[in-house]
Amino acid sequence: MSVAIIINPIAGGRGRPASVGHRVDLARRVAAECARDADVFVTDRQGHARDLARAARASGAQLVVAWGGDGTVNEVASALAFGAVPMGIVADGSGNGLARELGIDSDPAGALRAALRAQARPMDLGEIGGRLFVNVAGVGFDAEIAARFNAPGNRVRGLTGYALLTAGALMRYAPRLYDITTPDSHATVRALFIVFANGTEFGNRIRIAPHARIDDGSLDLVVVAERTRAATMWNLRHVIARTVERASVWSARPVQQATIESDAPMRFHVDGEPVDGGTRLEARVHPAALQICVGDKRRT
């Protein structure tokens, strides 16, 4: 096996049988154009992309392409982490935060051609609560929104769905006190959310860590503090306008590791997937833990 292409048929909420068949045909056609032998797989459950990527890695694949959203990318990356087999990405989700950070072509055929032709280069991975992430992980309100966004009953996707869920939940959400410890600091803060960012944005062009880089050997620790609810609401306009660094409640700095503690179990998310954790969460960066094959189209 030379290349494994793993397609999530329900990425972005567009999983119709006809569109799935189109994606499979397109994957095979582009691979043939690039003179690459490729096996194309379609996932049928959560975690299946991870299992398929592990099997491809064990079978000697030279490249594994994740075709789907942030969750699919996370699963494939987790399976390939700390190994020599690179990952390509065809972004087909509702947010596509990492794909924009990497400058991946929004056209599936273009993204796949770039992945098949690119030279592998390293990128960092993050870890929180024992779970790896490629783009962003967080505790607090963003984890709550991730849980609502991924709930079976949610039928609205993309920026509109995210905005509606955020607006509906914000007034009822009660921020908590967190103890944040790094090797050189300790702080107690009442925070709306705390983010560990490998990339710059959540997705949907919602930028949260403008100075983060996927290959600098660190994560950006971002804290959005809750002073008053009115101040929070006023400053959230900067998130939408991509000027978050101007928000008075926002702070960020690079870290290699950190610990978050709270008096109650914390829900967190990894690349948008909600996870129920304990009262203590350890986070760290794994420098150059993943090899990626992507194009270099500049993000806008």
Secondary structure, 3 states (H helix, E strand, C coil): CCEEEEECCCHHHCCCHHHHHHHHHHHHHHHHHCCCCEEEEECCCCCHHHHHHHHHHHCCCCEEEEEECHHHHHHHHHHHCCCCCCEEEEECCCCCHHHHHCCCCCCHHHHHHHHHHCCCEEEEEEEECCEEECCEEEEEHHHHHHHHHCCCCCCCCHHHHHHHHHHHHHCCCCCEEEEEEECCEEEEEEEEEEEEECCCECCCCCECCCCCCCCCCCEEEEEEECCCHHHHHHHHHHHHCCCHHHCCCEEEEEECEEEEECCCCCEEEECCEEEECCCEEEEEEEEEEEEECCCCCCCC
